[in-house]
């Protein structure tokens, strides 16, 4: 089972290059960074706060693509993931270019973790109708996948219309950058994973065992092999019992949370998490 790290890096926290080096040196397999472009004052108390994440982290979070590019430059082995990008809030041509470039320059190490978002005001500021965000995100992802894999890419849908075009670099990973969908154990999330992704990123991982049969059925309905699903519990606060449970379920990777803060504080938590690498890591 792989073990990764996620942290809500800000302008007041440990630098991304330093954290990436520390993650790789301790034997972890990946580093995931989140995205929030801004936190509207009219929604200043995020309802999605979890243990170790604070409202200030949302207000001050780094751009994940710039931060991950710095991480890519000082590492050679770890995967570099987004956890998660709000795909509906991006121009798909630009987002596709950023992900393809990062994958190309990092040697094929990118994991595209995407989500649909919970903050209505944030979506509105990006011109996204909240009730349509899942459909918008779907078309954005499908458009990007065309750009990544086709020599003359095109896509036509309700929200995106792209006539044939050239776009390089292509990502090293083909036919798409490894794509994981974040969200709860809901039919809409499982349908999205089965249609255009490679796996699921449930926050924390609670209730995973009861949800997996439904996800496998969604894969089968799309004539995809359920054995190929990558299940990646995300932002997990680890314990021996929890990791042993995930290992028994055949989980592909568990991403452990490190609270954002000064380097000394983050490294203490990272060192404690590193104890699990020898016992549960690959």
LINBELRA-V891823 format. One line per field, one symbol per residue. ss: DSSP state (H for helix, E for strand, L for the rest). phi: phi as a letter, one per 20 degrees, with the letter a starting at -180 (. if undefined). burial: + if it has 16 or more other ideal C-beta (glycine too) atoms within 10 Angstrom, else -. A space follows every 50 residues. Layout:
ss->???
phi->???
burial->???
This chain:
ss->LEEEEELLLELLLLLHHHHHHHHHHLLLLEEEELLLLLLLHHHLLLLLLL LLLLHHHHHHELLHHHHHHHHHHLLLLLEEEELLEEHHHLLHHHHHHHHH HHHHHHLLLEEEEEELLLLHHHHHHLLLLHHHHHHHHHHHHHHHHHHHHL LLEEEELLLLEEEEELLLLLLLLLLLLEEEEELLLLHHHHHHHHHHLLEE ELELLLLHHHHHHHHHHHHHHLLLLHHHLEEEEEEELLLHHHHHHHHHHL LLEEEEELLLLLHHHHHHHHHHHHHHHHHHLL
phi->.eccccbefcfddgfffffffffffenfeacdcecbfacggfcfdffdfc gndcgffffdfffffffffffffdcccffccdbceeffecffffffffff fffffenndeceeccdndegfffffemdfgfdffffggffffffffffdd fdebbcbfdcccfgbdbcfefffcebggccdeqfedgffffffffccdac dffmofmfffefgffffffffeldfgfefddcgcmfefbgffffffffen ffbddeedgfrfgfffffffffffffffecff
burial->++++++++++--++-+++++-+++-+-+++++++++--+---+--+---- -++---++-+++-++-++++++--+--+++++++++++++-++-++++++ ++++-+--+++++++++-++-++--+-+-+--++-+++++++++++++-+ --+-+---++-+----+--++-+--++++++++-+---++++++++++++ +++-+--+--++--++-++----+----++++++++-+---++--+---- +++++++++++----++-++--++-++--++-
